[in-house]
Amino acid sequence: MLKQINVGIIGTGWCGGIRANACDASPLVDKLYIAEQNPERLKELSSRLKLEGFTDDWLKLIHNPDIDTIIISATPETTHYPMALKALEAGKNVFLEKPIATTLIEADHLIETSIKNNVKFTIGYSQRFNAKYAYVKKSLEENLIGEPVTCLVSRHITRELGEKISARTALSPAAMEATHDLDFLLWCLQPRKPVKVYSQTSGKLFSRNSNTPDHQWIMVTLDDGMTITIGAGWILPLGYPNFSNTWIEVIGTDGSLFIDDTHKDIQLNTVKNGMRYPLSSMPGESVNHAFSGPMHNETIHFLEAIALNKPVLVKPEEARLVMDLYIAADISAETGEPVTLPRNDRG
Ligand SMILES: NC(=O)c1ccc[n+]([C@@H]2O[C@H](COP(=O)([O-])OP(=O)(O)OC[C@H]3O[C@@H](n4cnc5c(N)ncnc54)[C@H](O)[C@@H]3O)[C@@H](O)[C@H]2O)c1
């Protein structure tokens, strides 16, 4: 007999809204609760979804013994650690949007608490659930291109998104955007580990009003000598709400793999808005009965991991390693020097 679970979602904006829709439609979820601080959004979702309960106080979900699983999709990112810690301490399974925390010490504390309480804990690295990205991992596992020599991921998102992200946090493009691609490549290239990172930022647009860079390059050497290079920029003109444009290169001793994730496959050109690239956001979006993009599948994977007691794909220790790497990248960007890993100035 199928075991259903009871889920509480904290923060139901863009990503939390996608996760709430997925939970609402899943037969794996018996009761769904949400906590949302924005009264209009709370009203909208409570009238549209089949909710067992809704509140503006996230602690009510933590203290509710009926709820076994918590999804945390709140912003700003400083909310992640206190919310995840309370949820894990209360013995709930936790899905936490990236970043796992704001310091490595906090990340360690969350991981220790999840182990102590024997609950599932995972981080939202959604791109692992994008079939194109999963294909890179599969190709490397099957040795289709021989020994990997170098990989590149260059991602650009719109200035609207860059402004939204940088307005709520001081975290860099490495921490907030390249984090997805660092996780993706480290996952594909396991068990290799990063040993050196060099990073540079540049900025001419956002710097007119703040200290926020427009773009960051990160070059990493792994312990077998191969290199990965990741670019993260957030000043593209609109293109489409939350438009993301990504190019991936994987070069090996016996072949190469190029992945076009630039979303030029759908072009909507109207007199009113000019050229638009629908279905081009990183999490994806629903089109009536179908969902295009990785976030829906990622949410269902998590629900299945809890209901069917299967392992989660993204281990929190992997998210911690990504955090270690982007912190080192930010140190390099600030000092202008390469940083070796593991660092001896932990914090
Ligand atoms: N995986 C991905 O592709 C992806 C994409 C975008 C964002 N993210 C991550 O997801 C998280 C959410 O981003 P978003 O763009 O959905 O943000 P958002 O601002 O659209 O939504 C956050 C929601 O949390 C609510 N909230 C804030 N504090 C709260 C509290 N104390 N209690 C209850 N609700 C609260 C806000 O009212 C808002 O509705 C971020 O941490 C971000 O890093 C992941």
The ligand as a Gaussian input file, in Angstrom:
#p B3LYP/6-31G(d) Opt

LIG

0 1
 N       16.524000      25.918000      -8.515000
 C       16.372000      26.990000      -9.250000
 O       16.419000      26.946000     -10.483000
 C       16.097000      28.293000      -8.569000
 C       15.664000      29.402000      -9.320000
 C       15.385000      30.580000      -8.657000
 C       15.559000      30.664000      -7.287000
 N       15.999000      29.596000      -6.586000
 C       16.167000      29.650000      -5.118000
 O       14.883000      29.472000      -4.542000
 C       14.676000      30.355000      -3.453000
 C       13.385000      31.128000      -3.709000
 O       13.563000      31.989000      -4.805000
 P       12.296000      32.655000      -5.535000
 O       12.814000      33.289000      -6.763000
 O       11.180000      31.695000      -5.581000
 O       11.968000      33.799000      -4.467000
 P       10.641000      34.661000      -4.335000
 O       11.078000      35.941000      -3.742000
 O        9.883000      34.672000      -5.629000
 O        9.763000      33.842000      -3.281000
 C       10.106000      33.768000      -1.920000
 C        8.789000      33.740000      -1.138000
 O        9.094000      33.523000       0.240000
 C        8.166000      34.281000       0.993000
 N        8.725000      34.462000       2.350000
 C        9.802000      35.200000       2.711000
 N       10.025000      35.092000       4.040000
 C        9.063000      34.271000       4.525000
 C        8.751000      33.775000       5.816000
 N        9.472000      34.127000       6.898000
 N        7.675000      32.962000       5.959000
 C        6.931000      32.613000       4.881000
 N        7.185000      33.051000       3.615000
 C        8.227000      33.868000       3.435000
 C        8.028000      35.588000       0.215000
 O        6.848000      36.277000       0.572000
 C        8.002000      35.058000      -1.217000
 O        6.683000      34.775000      -1.657000
 C       15.915000      31.228000      -3.361000
 O       16.678000      30.869000      -2.246000
 C       16.684000      30.994000      -4.642000
 O       18.069000      30.943000      -4.417000
 C       16.244000      28.406000      -7.200000

